[in-house]
Amino acid sequence: MSWARTDVSLTSRPLTNRLLSVIFVAAGGLHLGVGAINPPERRPVAWLAVGLVYLVIGLWLYRTRDSSRGPWAVAVLIGLNIALVALMAATSPVPPGALSVLLFWDIPFVWSLFRLRVALPVTLLQAALGVGMILRGAAMADVTEPHLVVGPAAVFVLTVGVLALCTRVLLNAFVAMRRTSLELAAQAEHAAVHDPLTGLGNRALYAERLPHAIGRARRNDTHVCVMVIDLDEFKLVNDSLGHYVGDELLRAVGRRLVGAFRAQDTVARLGGDEFVVICEDLTAPEDGVAIARHVLRSLREPVDVDGHELYVSASIGMTLLHETDGGPDAALRDADAAMYQAKRRGRGLVEVYDEALRESVTRQLSMENGLRRALDGPPGTAGPDELRTVYQPIVDLRSGAIVGAEALARWTSPELGEVSPEEFIRVAEGTGLIVRLGERVLDDALEALHTWREVRPDITVAVNVSAHELQGSDYAERVSASADRHHVALTFLNLEITEHTALAQSAVTVGNIGRLSAHGVRFSLDDFGTGYSSLAALRLLPLAALKIDITLRDDPPVLRACRDLGTALGLRVIAEGVESDAARERFSELDYEYAQGFLFGRPMTGEAFGALLAGEVVGS
């Protein structure tokens, strides 16, 4: 803010009435003096009347000095001055041209109501003119006509008073604006590096302090660590209790973090429920882990927020720094990766970023970028064999006939080579790409199904669907649109869900399953026996089949129990991972009707599966 370019209106704040009262009283005394010494032909009564009015106004302003009367008094002063100058023009030998200049000494007051910086130089000019007029009047007057000097002197005194008033107001305005400017600058500087919600530092403060901390560590031969702290399940607080309680919880957590760390440590909030801490003066790398565990213990104490007793847990990722060429962003990235690793391991844990995690994060980033590129274009544009859909037969154990196929995604990355489905599907789920991947596989499977049904009209295809996909409000409509596009009835489509999806039922998921089931889509529970399925979920979901996980294939009692459960619920039971004749015999003895595995065929292209349907011998 530049005070020199700022307009200050006298009406924007109360004038100093005490100073105005002194000016009016002085002017009144001068006018009374002029009236007392003027001869009758010089109209002394007018001078006495004007002086008396000035004196009354001055006394009134003094009595009401704490109120904002200044602008009103200035208006009166302007009017009286006009009358005074007119009187002087009628009684003084001073040239009328010079007196007309005196008339315009009101201009500073008029301008001061708008622009004080214009009023001050004009007042200075008129004060100089007033001095010239006094000298001229003195030269023209003799000792018998002192009023010729005193009259202009009265106007000059008023002009000097106005000059003093404008100067004081201007200086006050300058001091006030300078103080305001410094306060605003200090507030802006503080806001630039602090979080408005918690009062902690922000990312900018972290980035500013970390290089200095690393420099001190190098000089003192100590260690620095950067920690990223993320609250576990914080979203549940906002969703259930509201954002006010969530904000209050973040403030309480911020205060608790400041108390848990040392005075030399920097605690900052990155945003949301994520905090970053710079820990300095560590004598050994293990000290950082000890501090992090102490912080986790301090956060476990319940927090009372608006009558709600809340329990907080957090996951902490940390990276140790002694020398770094990556800067604050690299340190934050590494600590953030370690924090997400802690969450994947079970939450409420501390994870240290190391070389193995670095390689894992680098590979995951490469997979994410490569998978995104493969999904960006239509099928075939990412390379002939890069992202593809293959099909594994599902057979009837009693007849050996193929009854369907499971569609499976396969990916060969140009940079990473063949990537296992478990690995790239986990990345796809973590990045939200699973929705686009699922759409690609579903579209490929329904297109292939349309071709196969020309050979086997009763053949079905099974497609895996993730919880993310079922959370889409329009998922059922997108499945129906894909079936219509490929001219396939939904009664020939099976969608396979996991036990986790079956348990984590939301209104959107249940709605999608219900609408698709009503249109003939059949649902299977995949990898049964590895999760925590409840009988209630099995009974309430519109399931058509259970697929027994491959890890149970060598445990006959468990296999028999799963078969009995499926039979009791009226579900088909499908054995997975059948790779030998012995395994086929075992499942046949346990009265399993359906199976899939390498014994019946490895995952193959749609064309190869069509050829198998057309006449190849299953299992040969």
C-alpha positions as CSV (number, residue, x, y, z in Angstrom):
1,M,0.0,0.0,0.0
2,S,1.4,3.4,-1.0
3,W,0.3,6.3,1.2
4,A,1.5,8.8,-1.4
5,R,-1.0,7.5,-3.9
6,T,-3.9,7.0,-1.5
7,D,-6.8,9.5,-1.2
8,V,-7.8,10.3,2.3
9,S,-11.1,12.0,2.8
10,L,-11.7,14.2,5.8
11,T,-15.1,12.8,6.1
12,S,-13.8,9.2,6.3
13,R,-12.9,9.7,10.0
14,P,-13.8,12.4,12.7
15,L,-11.7,15.6,12.5
16,T,-9.7,16.8,15.4
17,N,-12.4,19.1,16.8
18,R,-10.1,20.5,19.5
19,L,-7.8,21.9,16.8
20,L,-10.8,23.2,14.9
21,S,-12.1,24.9,18.0
22,V,-8.7,26.7,18.5
23,I,-8.8,27.9,14.9
24,F,-12.4,29.2,15.3
25,V,-11.7,30.9,18.6
26,A,-8.5,32.6,17.2
27,A,-10.4,33.7,14.2
28,G,-13.2,35.1,16.3
29,G,-10.8,37.0,18.5
30,L,-9.1,38.6,15.4
31,H,-12.4,39.6,13.9
32,L,-13.6,41.1,17.2
33,G,-10.3,43.0,17.3
34,V,-10.7,44.3,13.8
35,G,-14.3,45.4,14.6
36,A,-13.1,47.2,17.7
37,I,-10.5,49.3,16.0
38,N,-12.4,50.0,12.7
39,P,-14.0,53.4,12.2
40,P,-17.7,53.5,11.6
41,E,-17.3,53.8,7.9
42,R,-15.5,50.5,7.8
43,R,-18.6,48.6,9.2
44,P,-17.2,47.4,12.5
45,V,-20.5,45.8,13.4
46,A,-20.2,43.2,10.7
47,W,-16.7,42.4,11.8
48,L,-17.9,42.1,15.4
49,A,-20.9,39.8,14.4
50,V,-18.7,37.5,12.3
51,G,-16.1,37.3,15.2
52,L,-18.9,36.5,17.7
53,V,-20.2,33.7,15.4
54,Y,-16.6,32.3,15.1
55,L,-16.2,32.4,18.9
56,V,-19.5,30.6,19.5
57,I,-18.7,27.9,17.0
58,G,-15.2,27.5,18.5
59,L,-16.6,27.0,22.0
60,W,-19.3,24.6,20.8
61,L,-16.7,22.5,19.0
62,Y,-14.6,22.4,22.2
63,R,-17.5,21.2,24.2
64,T,-18.3,18.5,21.6
65,R,-14.7,17.5,20.9
66,D,-15.4,13.8,21.1
67,S,-18.0,13.8,18.4
68,S,-17.7,13.9,14.6
69,R,-18.7,17.6,14.0
70,G,-15.7,18.6,11.9
71,P,-17.2,18.5,8.4
72,W,-20.2,20.5,9.5
73,A,-18.0,23.1,11.1
74,V,-15.8,23.3,8.0
75,A,-18.9,24.1,5.9
76,V,-19.8,27.0,8.3
77,L,-16.3,28.2,8.1
78,I,-16.4,28.3,4.3
79,G,-19.7,30.2,4.3
80,L,-18.4,32.8,6.8
81,N,-15.2,33.2,4.9
82,I,-17.1,34.1,1.7
83,A,-19.0,36.7,3.7
84,L,-15.8,38.0,5.2
85,V,-14.0,38.3,1.9
86,A,-17.0,40.2,0.4
87,L,-16.9,42.6,3.4
88,M,-13.2,43.2,2.9
89,A,-13.8,43.9,-0.8
90,A,-16.2,46.6,0.1
91,T,-14.0,48.3,2.8
92,S,-10.4,47.6,1.9
93,P,-8.2,49.4,-0.6
94,V,-6.6,46.1,-1.5
95,P,-7.1,45.4,-5.2
96,P,-10.3,43.3,-5.9
97,G,-8.2,40.8,-8.0
98,A,-6.1,40.0,-5.0
99,L,-9.1,39.7,-2.7
100,S,-10.7,37.3,-5.2
101,V,-7.7,35.0,-4.7
102,L,-8.5,35.0,-1.0
103,L,-12.0,33.9,-1.8
104,F,-10.7,30.7,-3.2
105,W,-9.0,29.7,0.0
106,D,-12.2,27.7,0.5
107,I,-11.0,25.3,-2.3
108,P,-8.8,23.3,0.1
109,F,-11.8,22.6,2.3
110,V,-13.9,21.5,-0.7
111,W,-11.1,19.3,-2.1
112,S,-10.4,18.0,1.4
113,L,-13.8,16.4,1.4
114,F,-12.5,14.2,-1.5
115,R,-8.7,14.4,-1.8
116,L,-6.5,15.6,1.0
117,R,-3.3,15.4,-1.1
118,V,-4.8,18.1,-3.4
119,A,-5.9,20.3,-0.5
120,L,-2.5,20.6,1.1
121,P,-0.5,22.2,-1.8
122,V,-3.4,24.5,-2.6
123,T,-3.5,25.7,1.0
124,L,0.3,26.3,0.9
125,L,-0.1,28.4,-2.2
126,Q,-2.8,30.5,-0.7
127,A,-0.9,31.0,2.5
128,A,1.9,32.5,0.4
129,L,-0.6,34.8,-1.4
130,G,-2.0,35.8,2.0
131,V,1.5,37.0,3.1
132,G,1.8,39.0,-0.1
133,M,-1.5,40.6,0.5
134,I,-0.7,41.5,4.1
135,L,2.6,43.1,2.9
136,R,0.7,45.0,0.2
137,G,-1.9,46.2,2.6
138,A,0.7,47.4,5.1
139,A,2.4,49.4,2.3
140,M,-0.8,51.1,1.3
141,A,-2.0,51.8,4.8
142,D,-1.0,54.4,7.3
143,V,-1.0,54.2,11.1
144,T,-4.5,55.6,11.2
145,E,-5.9,52.6,9.3
146,P,-4.6,49.5,11.1
147,H,-7.6,47.5,9.9
148,L,-6.1,47.4,6.4
149,V,-3.4,45.0,7.8
150,V,-5.5,43.3,10.5
151,G,-8.3,42.2,8.1
152,P,-6.1,40.3,5.7
153,A,-4.1,39.1,8.7
154,A,-7.3,37.5,10.0
155,V,-7.8,35.6,6.8
156,F,-4.1,34.6,6.7
157,V,-4.4,33.2,10.3
158,L,-7.4,31.1,9.2
159,T,-5.4,29.9,6.2
160,V,-2.5,28.9,8.4
161,G,-4.9,27.2,10.7
162,V,-6.3,25.2,7.8
163,L,-2.8,24.4,6.8
164,A,-2.0,23.0,10.2
165,L,-5.2,21.0,10.3
166,C,-4.5,19.5,6.8
167,T,-0.9,18.7,7.8
168,R,-2.0,17.0,11.0
169,V,-4.7,15.0,9.3
170,L,-2.3,14.0,6.6
171,L,0.4,12.9,9.1
172,N,-2.2,11.0,11.1
173,A,-3.4,9.3,7.9
174,F,0.2,8.5,6.9
175,V,0.9,6.9,10.3
176,A,-2.4,5.0,10.3
177,M,-1.9,3.7,6.8
178,R,1.7,2.8,7.5
179,R,0.7,0.9,10.6
180,T,-2.2,-0.8,8.7
181,S,0.2,-1.6,5.8
182,L,2.7,-3.3,8.2
183,E,-0.1,-5.2,9.9
184,L,-1.5,-6.4,6.6
185,A,1.9,-7.4,5.4
186,A,2.6,-9.3,8.7
187,Q,-0.8,-11.0,8.4
188,A,-0.2,-11.9,4.7
189,E,3.2,-13.3,5.5
190,H,1.8,-15.4,8.4
191,A,-1.1,-16.6,6.3
192,A,1.3,-17.6,3.5
193,V,3.0,-20.2,5.6
194,H,0.3,-21.2,8.1
195,D,-2.8,-23.3,7.9
196,P,-5.9,-21.2,8.7
197,L,-7.8,-24.1,10.3
198,T,-5.2,-25.4,12.8
199,G,-2.8,-22.5,13.0
200,L,0.0,-25.0,12.2
201,G,2.5,-24.4,9.4
202,N,1.5,-25.4,5.9
203,R,3.3,-26.9,2.9
204,A,5.1,-23.7,2.2
205,L,6.6,-23.5,5.7
206,Y,7.7,-27.1,5.4
207,A,9.4,-26.4,2.1
208,E,11.1,-23.3,3.6
209,R,12.4,-25.0,6.7
210,L,13.5,-28.4,5.4
211,P,16.6,-27.2,3.5
212,H,17.8,-25.3,6.6
213,A,17.2,-28.4,8.7
214,I,19.3,-30.5,6.3
215,G,22.1,-27.9,6.3
216,R,22.2,-28.0,10.1
217,A,22.3,-31.8,10.1
218,R,25.3,-31.8,7.7
219,R,27.2,-29.3,9.9
220,N,26.3,-31.1,13.2
221,D,26.6,-34.7,11.8
222,T,23.0,-35.5,12.8
223,H,20.0,-36.8,11.0
224,V,16.7,-35.3,9.8
225,C,13.6,-37.3,9.1
226,V,10.4,-36.2,7.4
227,M,7.1,-37.8,8.6
228,V,3.8,-37.9,6.9
229,I,0.9,-38.6,9.3
230,D,-2.5,-39.5,8.0
231,L,-5.5,-40.1,10.2
232,D,-7.2,-43.4,9.7
233,E,-10.9,-43.4,8.7
234,F,-11.2,-39.7,9.2
235,K,-13.8,-39.5,6.4
236,L,-16.2,-41.5,8.7
237,V,-16.1,-38.6,11.2
238,N,-17.1,-36.0,8.5
239,D,-19.8,-38.3,7.0
240,S,-21.4,-39.3,10.3
241,L,-20.9,-36.3,12.6
242,G,-20.5,-33.4,10.2
243,H,-17.6,-31.2,9.0
244,Y,-17.8,-29.0,12.1
245,V,-16.8,-31.9,14.3
246,G,-14.2,-33.0,11.7
247,D,-12.6,-29.5,11.8
248,E,-12.6,-29.5,15.6
249,L,-11.0,-32.9,15.6
250,L,-8.3,-31.7,13.3
251,R,-7.6,-28.7,15.5
252,A,-7.4,-31.1,18.5
253,V,-5.1,-33.4,16.7
254,G,-2.9,-30.5,15.6
255,R,-2.5,-29.4,19.3
256,R,-1.7,-33.0,20.3
257,L,0.9,-33.3,17.6
258,V,2.6,-30.1,18.7
259,G,2.7,-31.5,22.3
260,A,4.0,-34.9,21.2
261,F,6.9,-33.6,19.2
262,R,9.9,-31.6,20.4
263,A,10.3,-27.8,20.3
264,Q,12.8,-28.0,17.5
265,D,10.5,-30.0,15.2
266,T,8.3,-28.4,12.6
267,V,4.6,-29.6,12.5
268,A,2.6,-28.6,9.5
269,R,-0.7,-29.5,7.9
270,L,-0.7,-30.5,4.2
271,G,-4.4,-30.5,3.9
272,G,-7.4,-32.7,4.7
273,D,-6.3,-35.1,7.5
274,E,-2.7,-35.2,6.5
275,F,0.2,-33.7,8.4
276,V,3.9,-33.4,7.8
277,V,6.7,-33.1,10.4
278,I,10.4,-32.3,10.2
279,C,12.3,-33.9,13.0
280,E,15.8,-32.5,13.5
281,D,18.8,-33.4,15.6
282,L,18.4,-37.1,15.5
283,T,21.6,-38.9,16.7
284,A,20.6,-42.2,15.0
285,P,18.0,-43.2,12.4
286,E,16.2,-45.3,15.0
287,D,15.4,-42.1,16.9
288,G,12.8,-41.2,14.3
289,V,11.0,-44.5,14.6
290,A,10.9,-44.1,18.4
291,I,9.4,-40.6,18.1
292,A,6.8,-41.8,15.6
293,R,5.7,-44.6,17.9
294,H,5.5,-42.1,20.8
295,V,3.2,-39.9,18.6
296,L,1.0,-42.9,17.8
297,R,0.6,-43.6,21.5
298,S,-0.3,-40.0,22.2
299,L,-2.9,-39.9,19.5
300,R,-4.7,-43.0,20.9
301,E,-6.0,-41.0,23.9
302,P,-9.7,-40.2,23.2
303,V,-10.6,-36.7,22.1
304,D,-13.8,-35.0,23.3
305,V,-15.3,-32.9,20.5
306,D,-18.7,-31.3,21.0
307,G,-19.8,-34.0,23.4
308,H,-18.5,-36.8,21.2
309,E,-15.7,-39.0,22.5
310,L,-13.6,-39.8,19.5
311,Y,-10.7,-42.2,19.2
312,V,-8.0,-41.4,16.7
313,S,-5.5,-43.6,15.0
314,A,-3.0,-42.7,12.3
315,S,-0.6,-44.2,9.9
316,I,2.9,-42.7,9.7
317,G,5.4,-42.9,6.8
318,M,8.9,-41.5,7.2
319,T,12.0,-41.0,5.3
320,L,15.4,-40.4,6.8
321,L,17.6,-37.6,5.4
322,H,21.2,-36.7,5.9
323,E,22.0,-35.6,2.4
324,T,19.4,-35.2,-0.3
325,D,19.4,-33.8,-3.8
326,G,15.7,-34.3,-4.3
327,G,14.5,-31.3,-2.2
328,P,11.3,-31.0,-0.1
329,D,9.0,-32.5,-2.7
330,A,11.1,-35.7,-3.1
331,A,11.2,-36.1,0.7
332,L,7.5,-35.6,1.0
333,R,6.9,-38.0,-1.9
334,D,9.0,-40.7,-0.2
335,A,7.4,-40.3,3.2
336,D,3.9,-40.3,1.6
337,A,4.7,-43.6,-0.2
338,A,5.8,-45.1,3.2
339,M,2.6,-43.8,4.8
340,Y,0.4,-45.6,2.2
341,Q,2.5,-48.7,2.7
342,A,1.7,-48.5,6.4
343,K,-2.0,-48.2,5.6
344,R,-1.8,-51.3,3.3
345,R,-0.2,-53.2,6.1
346,G,-3.0,-52.6,8.5
347,R,-3.2,-48.9,9.6
348,G,-1.9,-47.5,12.9
349,L,1.6,-48.4,11.9
350,V,5.0,-46.8,11.2
351,E,6.7,-47.5,7.9
352,V,10.2,-46.3,6.9
353,Y,11.0,-45.6,3.3
354,D,13.9,-47.8,2.1
355,E,15.4,-49.0,-1.1
356,A,12.9,-51.9,-1.4
357,L,10.0,-49.6,-1.0
358,R,11.6,-47.2,-3.5
359,E,11.7,-50.0,-6.1
360,S,8.1,-51.0,-5.3
361,V,6.9,-47.4,-5.7
362,T,8.8,-46.9,-8.9
363,R,7.4,-50.1,-10.3
364,Q,3.9,-49.2,-9.2
365,L,4.2,-45.7,-10.9
366,S,5.4,-47.4,-14.1
367,M,2.5,-49.8,-14.0
368,E,0.0,-47.0,-13.4
369,N,1.4,-44.9,-16.3
370,G,1.6,-47.9,-18.6
371,L,-1.9,-49.1,-17.7
372,R,-3.3,-45.7,-18.2
373,R,-1.7,-45.4,-21.7
374,A,-3.0,-48.9,-22.6
375,L,-6.5,-47.9,-21.6
376,D,-6.5,-44.5,-23.2
377,G,-7.1,-45.8,-26.7
378,P,-9.6,-48.3,-28.2
379,P,-8.7,-52.0,-28.1
380,G,-5.7,-52.8,-30.3
381,T,-4.1,-49.3,-30.2
382,A,-1.8,-50.0,-27.3
383,G,-0.1,-52.9,-29.1
384,P,-1.3,-56.2,-30.4
385,D,-0.6,-58.1,-27.2
386,E,-0.3,-55.4,-24.6
387,L,-3.7,-55.3,-22.9
388,R,-5.9,-58.2,-23.9
389,T,-8.8,-60.4,-22.6
390,V,-8.4,-64.2,-22.5
391,Y,-10.8,-66.9,-21.6
392,Q,-10.6,-70.0,-19.4
393,P,-13.1,-72.9,-19.9
394,I,-15.6,-73.9,-17.2
395,V,-16.6,-77.6,-17.6
396,D,-19.2,-80.0,-16.4
397,L,-17.3,-82.7,-14.4
398,R,-19.8,-85.3,-15.2
399,S,-20.0,-84.9,-19.0
400,G,-16.8,-83.1,-19.7
401,A,-18.7,-80.5,-21.8
402,I,-17.8,-76.8,-21.7
403,V,-20.6,-74.8,-20.1
404,G,-19.0,-71.4,-20.1
405,A,-15.8,-69.3,-19.9
406,E,-14.3,-66.8,-17.4
407,A,-13.0,-63.6,-19.0
408,L,-9.6,-62.6,-17.6
409,A,-7.5,-59.5,-18.2
410,R,-3.8,-59.9,-19.2
411,W,-1.2,-57.2,-19.7
412,T,2.2,-57.3,-21.2
413,S,3.9,-53.9,-20.6
414,P,6.5,-52.7,-23.1
415,E,8.7,-51.5,-20.2
416,L,7.9,-54.2,-17.5
417,G,7.2,-57.2,-19.6
418,E,4.4,-59.6,-18.5
419,V,2.7,-58.3,-15.4
420,S,0.8,-60.6,-13.1
421,P,-3.0,-60.0,-12.9
422,E,-2.8,-59.7,-9.1
423,E,-0.3,-56.9,-9.4
424,F,-1.8,-54.7,-12.1
425,I,-5.3,-55.2,-10.9
426,R,-4.3,-54.0,-7.4
427,V,-2.8,-50.9,-9.0
428,A,-5.9,-50.4,-11.1
429,E,-8.1,-50.6,-8.0
430,G,-5.9,-48.2,-6.1
431,T,-5.9,-45.6,-8.9
432,G,-9.5,-46.0,-10.0
433,L,-8.5,-47.4,-13.4
434,I,-10.3,-50.6,-12.5
435,V,-13.6,-49.1,-13.8
436,R,-12.1,-48.5,-17.3
437,L,-10.4,-51.9,-17.2
438,G,-13.6,-53.6,-16.2
439,E,-15.5,-51.9,-19.1
440,R,-12.8,-53.0,-21.5
441,V,-13.0,-56.7,-20.3
442,L,-16.8,-56.7,-20.3
443,D,-17.0,-55.3,-23.8
444,D,-14.5,-57.8,-25.1
445,A,-16.3,-60.7,-23.4
446,L,-19.8,-59.8,-24.7
447,E,-18.3,-59.3,-28.2
448,A,-16.7,-62.8,-28.0
449,L,-19.9,-64.3,-26.6
450,H,-21.9,-63.1,-29.6
451,T,-19.5,-65.0,-31.9
452,W,-19.4,-68.1,-29.7
453,R,-23.2,-68.4,-29.6
454,E,-23.3,-69.0,-33.3
455,V,-21.6,-72.4,-32.4
456,R,-23.0,-73.0,-29.0
457,P,-26.2,-71.0,-28.3
458,D,-26.3,-72.0,-24.6
459,I,-22.7,-70.9,-23.8
460,T,-22.2,-68.3,-21.0
461,V,-19.4,-65.9,-20.1
462,A,-18.3,-64.8,-16.6
463,V,-16.7,-61.4,-15.9
464,N,-15.2,-60.3,-12.7
465,V,-16.6,-57.0,-11.3
466,S,-15.0,-54.9,-8.6
467,A,-16.5,-53.0,-5.7
468,H,-15.5,-49.8,-7.4
469,E,-17.5,-50.6,-10.5
470,L,-20.6,-51.6,-8.5
471,Q,-20.4,-48.3,-6.7
472,G,-21.1,-46.5,-10.0
473,S,-24.7,-45.3,-10.0
474,D,-25.1,-46.1,-13.7
475,Y,-23.2,-49.4,-13.7
476,A,-26.3,-51.5,-14.4
477,E,-27.2,-49.2,-17.3
478,R,-23.7,-49.4,-18.8
479,V,-23.8,-53.3,-18.6
480,S,-27.2,-53.3,-20.4
481,A,-26.0,-50.9,-23.0
482,S,-22.9,-53.1,-23.7
483,A,-25.1,-56.2,-24.1
484,D,-27.4,-54.3,-26.4
485,R,-24.5,-53.1,-28.5
486,H,-23.3,-56.7,-29.0
487,H,-26.8,-58.2,-29.4
488,V,-26.4,-60.5,-26.4
489,A,-29.1,-61.3,-23.8
490,L,-28.1,-60.6,-20.3
491,T,-29.2,-64.1,-19.2
492,F,-26.0,-65.4,-20.7
493,L,-23.8,-63.1,-18.5
494,N,-22.4,-64.1,-15.1
495,L,-20.8,-61.4,-12.9
496,E,-18.3,-62.6,-10.3
497,I,-18.0,-60.6,-7.1
498,T,-15.6,-61.1,-4.1
499,E,-16.5,-61.8,-0.5
500,H,-15.3,-58.3,0.4
501,T,-17.8,-56.8,-2.1
502,A,-20.6,-59.0,-0.8
503,L,-20.0,-57.9,2.8
504,A,-19.5,-54.1,2.0
505,Q,-22.9,-53.6,0.6
506,S,-24.0,-50.1,0.0
507,A,-27.3,-48.8,-1.3
508,V,-25.8,-48.2,-4.7
509,T,-24.2,-51.6,-4.9
510,V,-27.4,-53.4,-3.8
511,G,-29.4,-51.3,-6.3
512,N,-27.1,-52.3,-9.2
513,I,-27.1,-55.9,-8.3
514,G,-30.9,-55.9,-8.0
515,R,-31.5,-54.2,-11.3
516,L,-29.1,-56.5,-13.2
517,S,-30.5,-59.6,-11.5
518,A,-34.0,-58.6,-12.6
519,H,-32.7,-58.5,-16.2
520,G,-31.3,-62.0,-16.0
521,V,-27.7,-61.5,-15.0
522,R,-26.4,-64.2,-12.7
523,F,-24.0,-63.5,-9.9
524,S,-21.3,-65.8,-8.5
525,L,-19.3,-65.4,-5.3
526,D,-15.6,-65.7,-6.3
527,D,-12.7,-67.1,-4.3
528,F,-15.1,-68.4,-1.6
529,G,-13.4,-69.6,1.5
530,T,-10.7,-66.9,1.7
531,G,-12.7,-64.1,3.2
532,Y,-15.3,-63.6,5.9
533,S,-18.6,-64.2,4.2
534,S,-21.6,-64.2,6.4
535,L,-24.5,-66.6,5.9
536,A,-26.8,-63.6,5.9
537,A,-25.0,-62.1,3.0
538,L,-25.0,-65.4,1.1
539,R,-28.8,-65.7,1.7
540,L,-29.8,-62.2,0.8
541,L,-27.7,-61.7,-2.3
542,P,-29.2,-63.0,-5.6
543,L,-26.3,-65.5,-6.1
544,A,-26.3,-68.4,-8.6
545,A,-23.0,-70.0,-7.8
546,L,-20.0,-70.3,-5.4
547,K,-16.5,-70.6,-6.7
548,I,-14.3,-72.4,-4.3
549,D,-10.8,-70.8,-4.0
550,I,-7.8,-72.7,-5.3
551,T,-6.1,-72.6,-1.8
552,L,-8.7,-75.1,-0.5
553,R,-8.3,-77.7,-3.2
554,D,-6.2,-80.1,-1.0
555,D,-8.5,-80.0,2.1
556,P,-11.4,-82.5,1.4
557,P,-13.3,-81.8,4.7
558,V,-13.5,-78.1,3.9
559,L,-14.3,-78.8,0.3
560,R,-17.2,-81.0,1.3
561,A,-18.5,-78.4,3.8
562,C,-18.4,-75.8,1.0
563,R,-20.2,-78.1,-1.3
564,D,-22.9,-78.9,1.3
565,L,-23.4,-75.1,2.0
566,G,-23.8,-74.3,-1.7
567,T,-26.3,-77.2,-2.1
568,A,-28.3,-76.1,0.9
569,L,-28.5,-72.5,-0.5
570,G,-29.5,-73.8,-4.0
571,L,-26.2,-72.6,-5.6
572,R,-24.0,-74.2,-8.2
573,V,-20.5,-75.0,-6.7
574,I,-17.5,-74.5,-9.0
575,A,-14.1,-75.8,-8.1
576,E,-11.1,-73.6,-9.1
577,G,-7.5,-74.6,-9.8
578,V,-8.1,-78.1,-11.2
579,E,-4.7,-78.9,-12.7
580,S,-4.5,-82.8,-12.7
581,D,-6.5,-85.9,-13.2
582,A,-6.2,-86.6,-9.5
583,A,-7.7,-83.3,-8.6
584,R,-10.6,-83.9,-11.0
585,E,-11.2,-87.3,-9.4
586,R,-11.2,-85.8,-6.0
587,F,-13.8,-83.1,-6.9
588,S,-15.9,-85.7,-8.7
589,E,-15.9,-87.9,-5.6
590,L,-17.1,-84.9,-3.5
591,D,-20.0,-84.4,-6.0
592,Y,-18.8,-81.2,-7.4
593,E,-20.6,-80.6,-10.7
594,Y,-18.4,-77.8,-12.3
595,A,-14.7,-77.0,-12.4
596,Q,-12.1,-74.9,-14.1
597,G,-8.3,-75.0,-14.3
598,F,-5.3,-75.8,-16.4
599,L,-6.4,-79.4,-16.8
600,F,-9.3,-78.2,-19.0
601,G,-7.5,-75.4,-20.7
602,R,-5.2,-72.5,-20.0
603,P,-6.5,-68.9,-20.6
604,M,-6.7,-68.5,-24.3
605,T,-7.8,-65.9,-26.9
606,G,-11.5,-65.6,-27.9
607,E,-10.7,-67.2,-31.3
608,A,-9.0,-70.2,-29.7
609,F,-11.9,-70.7,-27.3
610,G,-14.3,-70.6,-30.2
611,A,-12.3,-73.2,-32.0
612,L,-12.4,-75.3,-28.8
613,L,-16.2,-75.0,-28.7
614,A,-16.3,-76.0,-32.3
615,G,-14.8,-79.5,-31.9
616,E,-11.6,-79.8,-29.8
617,V,-11.6,-82.5,-27.1
618,V,-11.7,-81.0,-23.6
619,G,-8.7,-82.1,-21.5
620,S,-6.8,-83.7,-24.3
